[in-house]
Amino acid sequence: MKRVLSLCGCIVAATLILAGCQKTETEYAYIRLDVANCSFSANDNSPVEVAVSATGEWTVEPSASWIRIDSQTETSVTISVDDNELTEERTGFLTFTMGNVEETLAINQLAKLSGNYMYRYPNEFDLGAVMSPEGKYVGGRIPVLNDDESWTHQVVIIDVDADERHIVAEVPGSLFGLEKPYCITDTGVFFLMNNAGGTVAYDLDGNYFIPEIPDDYKIAASVQAVSSDGTIWAGYAQDDVLAVGGLYRPLKWVDGVPEILPVPEKNFRDSVWVGGVMARGMSADGTIIYGTSWCNNDFGMCYWDKNGEFHWVGEDKREISQITTDYGYGEVTENIVNGMTCTAELTNISPNGKWIAGTWREETLPGVGTECAAFFDTENEKTYIFKDLAGGSTCTNDGIGFAHNGFMSNGGTVVDIESGAVLGSVKDWVYENYGLNVGPGCITYMTADKQKFISFVLESNAAGQRTAHWYVAPVVK
């Protein structure tokens, strides 16, 4: 039997002193569940059996009356839920107890469908999810811990239009260490991070491939973004290791063949390159690509226009100045920048490539300064700055901008970029326009027709915080 990694696992050590012996041994008491959470539809659910492995006798209690325990054995518990007649998703949990050992199982139930849109929260994806450019698919992965302590990674693709999920591959950890999902095409090709280096892509039939890198490059490629039809990818690779003078090089693939995107002679601070540039995201048709420099924490945001020419995002307002600072070992003269930045966000561009979202930073020292949300019009080369918002996350073709509430925080704000008007919180805006009561989150991508979108949220549990995503799409008829 396999068991899905529980993020809330609890292991308690008990020390046993053997009579007449000076040796101290440690015995571990534990409760292990084969799932980290259970998700239910609003109604017509079948009971779910959860396998339980424990070193002693245990009890279990639900946190809410709508969660029911149908049966219990020494090695399992069967649960069911009442139909949810509310228009809001609800969350509860089961608490398993064995002496001082406690384990919890999250229970999520979707809201009753109301109106024309559905709200889905696939929080079994432990590192979040990605949506294809036209919203046809959502992809994520689930880590499974086997009984022999090895790992299997389930590659899951959700057909959004059919509201169906498919495990397209179960990948042994000895083959690839699949982790963060990067991107997925509307043809169902799903790119994920391999913790051994680079990217692995899976299709709907479970076939996989590793993207090519240019000749003589030393480090595997990371594909970060794809066009809707899957013919164009964007990302980066290293021509050599950084320690011996290598650089991150931005790449564009056309039909699987990589080409190196141009970069200027100097970096974001008009200094010598020491890290390089990474391509991060692209328009749905693949004609405009954005990225970020990666040199001494500059994170300068850049883009390549439809002619393939390099630009700095926010170049109409970008300013470079020099400062002299004494760090305690003598004075150092260096450049600082007022400009637009981005780190590893992959969906900051509108589907048509007109708008790019990011963070406007005014430096007082390299990498240090004030930050706020900003949006850039690539057609008119004009920057719009929102000083009261933390950072821009994405935008729509018609100039609606989405901003997040700051690093390691939940929630977001919606703005009209050109007018500067604040349209409200993400939660209120979604309710007003889609009739859904959604949880906290910041919208990170919206399709061109504005019918589907995905939102980032930070979940907290006993193990800390993790990335999750929920999405909205039209109700399946």
C-alpha positions in Angstrom: 0.0 0.0 0.0 1.1 3.6 -0.7 0.3 6.6 1.4 0.2 10.2 0.4 2.6 12.4 2.3 0.8 14.0 5.2 2.0 17.5 5.8 0.7 17.5 9.3 2.6 14.3 10.4 3.4 14.1 14.0 6.1 11.7 15.5 6.7 11.7 19.2 9.9 10.1 20.7 9.6 8.1 23.9 12.7 7.0 25.8 12.7 3.6 27.4 15.2 2.8 30.2 15.7 -0.9 30.3 16.0 -2.4 33.8 19.5 -3.3 34.9 21.0 -1.7 31.7 22.7 1.6 31.1 21.7 1.6 27.4 19.0 4.1 26.3 16.9 3.3 23.3 14.4 5.5 21.5 11.0 4.2 20.3 8.8 6.3 18.0 5.1 6.5 18.5 3.2 7.6 15.4 -0.1 7.8 13.6 0.1 7.8 9.8 -2.7 8.4 7.3 -2.6 7.4 3.7 -3.9 10.9 2.6 -3.2 14.4 3.7 -6.7 15.7 3.0 -10.1 14.6 1.6 -12.0 16.7 -0.8 -15.7 16.3 -1.5 -18.2 17.7 -4.0 -21.2 19.7 -2.7 -23.5 16.7 -3.0 -23.9 13.0 -3.9 -20.6 11.9 -2.4 -19.7 8.3 -1.7 -18.0 7.4 1.6 -14.2 7.5 1.7 -12.0 5.0 3.5 -8.8 6.3 5.0 -6.1 3.9 5.9 -4.5 4.4 9.4 -1.2 3.0 10.6 -0.3 3.5 14.2 1.8 2.1 17.0 -1.1 1.8 19.4 -4.8 2.2 19.9 -6.2 5.5 18.6 -9.4 7.5 18.5 -10.8 9.9 16.0 -13.2 12.9 16.4 -14.7 15.2 13.7 -14.6 18.9 14.1 -18.1 19.6 12.6 -21.4 17.9 12.6 -21.5 17.6 8.7 -18.5 15.2 8.8 -19.6 11.7 9.8 -17.7 8.6 10.8 -19.5 5.7 9.3 -17.2 2.9 10.5 -13.8 2.3 12.2 -11.4 -0.6 12.4 -7.9 -0.9 13.8 -6.4 0.1 10.5 -9.0 2.4 8.8 -11.8 4.8 9.2 -14.6 5.4 6.7 -16.0 8.9 6.5 -18.8 10.7 4.7 -20.2 14.2 4.6 -23.6 15.8 4.4 -24.6 17.7 1.3 -23.4 21.3 1.3 -26.4 23.5 0.8 -24.3 26.7 1.2 -22.9 28.7 -1.6 -19.5 28.8 0.2 -16.9 26.1 0.5 -16.5 24.7 3.9 -13.5 23.2 5.7 -13.3 20.9 8.8 -10.9 18.2 10.0 -10.7 14.9 11.8 -8.4 14.6 14.8 -6.7 11.3 15.4 -5.4 10.8 19.0 -3.2 8.2 20.6 -1.9 9.3 24.0 0.2 12.4 23.4 0.3 11.8 19.6 -2.1 13.7 17.5 -2.7 13.8 13.7 -5.2 15.8 11.7 -6.9 15.2 8.4 -8.3 18.2 6.6 -11.7 17.8 5.1 -12.8 20.2 2.3 -16.2 20.3 0.7 -17.0 22.5 -2.3 -19.9 25.0 -2.4 -23.2 24.3 -3.9 -23.1 25.3 -7.5 -24.9 28.6 -8.0 -25.0 30.5 -11.2 -22.7 30.0 -14.2 -19.3 29.4 -12.5 -17.6 26.7 -10.4 -14.9 27.1 -7.8 -12.3 24.4 -7.4 -9.6 24.0 -4.8 -7.2 21.1 -5.6 -5.2 21.4 -2.4 -3.9 17.9 -2.6 -1.2 19.4 -5.0 1.4 20.0 -2.4 3.3 22.6 -4.5 0.4 24.3 -6.2 -1.0 24.1 -9.7 -0.8 25.8 -13.1 -3.4 26.6 -15.7 -2.9 26.4 -19.5 -3.1 29.7 -21.5 -6.8 29.2 -22.6 -7.7 27.4 -19.4 -8.3 24.0 -20.9 -6.1 22.2 -18.3 -4.9 22.6 -14.8 -1.8 20.5 -13.7 -0.3 19.5 -10.4 1.6 16.7 -8.7 1.0 14.6 -5.6 3.9 13.0 -3.7 3.2 9.4 -2.5 5.3 7.8 0.2 5.5 4.0 -0.3 5.7 1.4 2.4 9.4 0.9 1.7 10.0 4.6 2.3 10.6 5.3 -1.5 8.6 8.0 -3.3 6.2 8.0 -6.2 5.1 11.2 -7.9 1.6 11.3 -9.3 1.4 13.6 -12.3 -2.2 14.9 -12.4 -3.9 16.8 -15.2 -7.4 18.2 -14.7 -9.6 18.7 -17.8 -11.3 21.9 -16.7 -14.0 21.8 -19.4 -15.1 18.4 -18.3 -14.3 18.9 -14.6 -12.4 15.6 -14.6 -9.0 14.7 -13.3 -6.6 12.2 -14.6 -3.4 10.6 -13.1 -1.4 10.5 -16.3 1.8 9.1 -14.8 3.0 7.6 -11.5 6.8 8.4 -11.6 9.2 6.6 -9.3 11.4 9.0 -7.3 14.4 7.0 -8.5 13.6 8.2 -12.0 12.8 11.9 -11.5 12.4 14.1 -8.4 9.3 15.9 -9.7 8.5 19.1 -7.8 7.1 22.5 -8.7 4.7 22.6 -11.7 5.9 25.2 -14.2 3.4 25.3 -17.1 1.0 23.3 -19.2 -0.2 23.8 -22.8 -3.7 23.7 -24.1 -2.8 20.5 -25.8 -2.0 18.9 -22.4 1.8 18.9 -22.3 2.8 19.5 -18.7 6.2 20.8 -17.6 7.5 20.2 -14.0 10.7 20.9 -12.1 13.1 18.0 -11.7 15.0 18.5 -8.4 18.0 16.7 -10.0 18.1 19.6 -12.5 16.0 21.0 -15.3 12.5 20.2 -16.4 10.5 17.1 -17.4 7.4 17.2 -19.5 4.5 14.7 -19.6 1.6 14.5 -22.0 -1.9 13.1 -21.5 -0.8 9.6 -22.4 2.0 9.6 -19.7 4.8 9.9 -22.2 7.7 12.1 -21.1 10.6 14.0 -22.6 13.4 16.3 -21.4 13.8 19.6 -23.3 16.9 20.1 -25.3 19.7 22.6 -24.5 22.0 24.5 -26.9 25.2 22.7 -27.9 28.0 22.9 -25.3 25.7 24.1 -22.5 26.5 22.5 -19.1 23.3 22.7 -17.1 19.8 21.3 -17.9 17.1 23.6 -19.2 14.1 25.0 -17.2 11.0 25.6 -19.3 9.0 28.2 -17.5 6.2 29.1 -19.9 4.5 27.8 -23.0 2.3 29.1 -25.8 -1.2 27.9 -26.0 -0.6 25.5 -28.9 2.6 24.2 -27.3 4.9 25.1 -30.2 6.8 27.8 -28.4 8.4 27.6 -24.9 10.5 30.0 -22.8 12.9 29.5 -20.0 16.6 29.3 -19.4 19.7 27.1 -19.0 23.3 27.7 -17.9 26.1 27.8 -20.4 28.5 26.7 -17.6 28.5 26.6 -13.8 28.4 30.1 -12.2 31.6 29.4 -10.1 33.7 29.2 -13.3 32.1 32.1 -15.1 28.9 30.6 -16.5 25.7 32.6 -16.8 22.0 31.9 -16.9 20.9 32.4 -20.5 17.3 33.1 -21.6 16.0 30.6 -24.1 13.2 30.3 -26.5 12.2 27.0 -28.1 10.4 26.7 -31.4 9.1 23.2 -32.1 11.5 21.9 -29.4 14.6 23.6 -30.9 16.3 26.1 -28.5 17.6 29.5 -29.4 19.4 32.0 -27.2 17.5 35.3 -26.6 19.6 38.5 -26.8 20.7 40.4 -23.7 22.5 43.8 -23.4 26.1 44.1 -22.4 25.3 45.4 -18.9 22.8 44.2 -16.3 19.9 46.0 -14.7 22.2 48.2 -12.6 24.3 48.9 -15.7 27.1 46.7 -14.3 28.9 43.6 -15.3 26.8 40.4 -15.5 27.5 37.9 -12.7 24.3 35.8 -12.8 22.6 36.3 -16.1 18.9 36.4 -17.3 16.0 33.9 -17.0 13.0 34.0 -19.3 9.9 33.5 -17.2 6.6 34.0 -18.9 5.0 34.7 -22.3 1.9 35.8 -24.1 -0.5 33.0 -25.1 0.7 33.2 -28.7 4.3 33.2 -27.7 5.2 36.5 -29.5 6.2 38.4 -26.3 8.4 36.9 -23.6 9.3 38.5 -20.2 12.0 37.5 -17.8 14.2 38.7 -15.0 17.9 39.4 -14.5 19.6 37.4 -11.7 22.6 39.4 -10.6 23.3 40.3 -7.0 19.6 40.6 -6.1 18.8 43.1 -8.8 15.8 41.0 -10.2 15.4 43.6 -13.0 12.3 42.8 -15.1 12.8 42.6 -18.9 11.0 41.5 -22.0 11.5 40.7 -25.6 9.1 42.3 -28.1 7.5 40.8 -31.2 10.7 41.4 -33.1 12.7 39.6 -30.5 14.4 42.8 -29.2 15.4 43.2 -25.6 13.8 45.9 -23.3 13.7 46.6 -19.6 10.1 46.6 -18.3 9.2 50.1 -17.0 12.1 51.6 -19.1 10.2 54.9 -19.5 10.6 55.6 -15.7 13.8 53.6 -15.0 16.6 55.6 -13.4 20.1 54.7 -12.5 22.2 56.6 -10.0 25.5 56.1 -8.0 26.0 56.0 -4.3 29.1 55.6 -2.2 28.7 53.5 1.0 31.1 52.6 3.8 30.4 48.9 4.7 33.1 48.9 7.4 35.9 47.8 5.1 36.2 51.0 3.1 34.0 53.0 0.7 32.3 51.3 -2.2 30.8 53.1 -5.1 27.9 51.2 -6.8 24.8 51.7 -8.9 21.2 51.7 -7.6 18.1 51.6 -9.7 14.5 52.8 -9.6 12.8 50.2 -11.8 10.5 47.3 -12.3 11.4 44.0 -10.8 10.2 40.4 -10.7 11.6 37.2 -9.1 10.2 33.8 -10.1 6.6 34.6 -11.0 5.6 32.9 -14.3 2.3 34.4 -15.3 2.7 38.2 -14.9 1.8 38.9 -18.5 -1.7 39.4 -20.1 -2.6 36.7 -22.7 -2.2 39.2 -25.6 1.2 40.5 -24.2 0.1 44.1 -24.0 0.3 44.3 -20.2 3.0 43.1 -17.7 2.7 43.2 -14.0 5.5 43.5 -11.5 7.0 45.4 -8.5 8.3 48.9 -8.7 11.4 49.3 -6.5 13.2 52.5 -5.6 16.5 51.5 -4.2 18.5 53.1 -1.4 21.1 50.4 -1.5 21.5 47.6 -4.0 18.5 45.3 -3.5 17.1 47.5 -0.7 14.4 50.1 -1.0 10.7 50.8 -1.1 8.4 48.6 -3.3 4.9 48.8 -4.7 2.8 47.4 -7.5 3.3 48.5 -11.1 2.0 47.6 -14.5 3.7 48.2 -17.9 2.0 48.8 -21.3 4.3 47.2 -23.9 2.5 48.8 -26.8 2.8 52.3 -25.6 5.8 51.8 -23.4 4.2 53.4 -20.3 4.5 52.4 -16.6 1.6 52.8 -14.1 2.6 52.7 -10.5 0.3 52.0 -7.5 2.1 53.1 -4.4 -0.5 51.8 -2.0 -0.3 48.2 -3.2 2.4 45.7 -2.5 3.1 44.2 -6.0 1.5 43.3 -9.3 0.7 39.6 -10.0 -1.0 39.6 -13.5 -3.3 41.5 -15.8 -6.0 41.0 -18.4 -6.0 42.0 -22.1 -8.3 45.0 -21.4 -6.2 46.4 -18.6 -7.5 45.0 -15.4 -4.6 44.5 -13.0 -4.3 42.2 -10.0 -2.0 43.0 -7.1 -1.0 40.9 -4.1 -0.9 42.0 -0.5 2.8 41.3 0.1 5.3 38.5 0.6 4.0 35.6 2.6 0.5 37.1 2.8 -2.9 36.1 1.4 -5.4 38.1 -0.5 -5.2 40.6 -3.4 -6.6 43.8 -4.9 -8.1 44.5 -8.3 -7.4 47.8 -10.2 -8.2 49.5 -13.5 -4.6 50.1 -14.7 -5.1 53.2 -16.9 -7.6 55.1 -14.7 -5.9 54.1 -11.5 -9.2 53.1 -9.9 -9.2 50.4 -7.2 -12.0 48.0 -7.9 -11.9 46.2 -4.6 -10.5 43.1 -3.1 -10.2 39.9 -5.1 -12.8 38.2 -2.9 -15.4 41.1 -3.4 -14.6 41.5 -7.1 -15.0 37.7 -7.8 -18.3 37.7 -6.0 -19.6 40.8 -7.9 -18.5 39.5 -11.3 -18.8 35.7 -10.9 -21.3 35.2 -8.1 -18.9 33.0 -6.1 -17.7 33.2 -2.5 -14.1 32.3 -2.7 -11.4 31.9 -0.1 -8.4 34.2 0.3 -6.1 34.5 -2.6 -4.4 36.6 -5.3 -5.3 36.1 -8.9 -2.2 35.0 -10.9 -3.6 34.3 -14.3 -6.8 35.0 -16.2 -7.7 33.8 -19.7 -8.3 36.1 -22.6 -12.1 35.7 -22.4 -12.0 36.2 -18.6 -14.0 33.0 -18.1 -11.3 31.1 -16.3 -8.7 32.2 -13.8 -6.4 30.8 -11.1 -5.4 32.2 -7.8 -2.4 31.8 -5.5 -3.0 31.2 -1.8 -0.8 30.3 1.2 -2.0 27.5 3.4 -0.9 27.2 7.0 -0.7 24.0 9.0 1.4 22.5 11.7 4.3 22.0 9.3 4.3 25.7 8.3 3.1 27.3 5.1 2.8 25.9 1.6 1.7 27.1 -1.8 -1.8 26.2 -3.1 -4.1 27.4 -5.9 -7.8 27.5 -6.5 -9.4 28.2 -9.8 -12.7 29.3 -11.3 -14.3 28.1 -14.6 -17.7 27.9 -16.2 -20.0 25.2 -14.8 -19.9 22.0 -16.8 -23.2 21.6 -18.5 
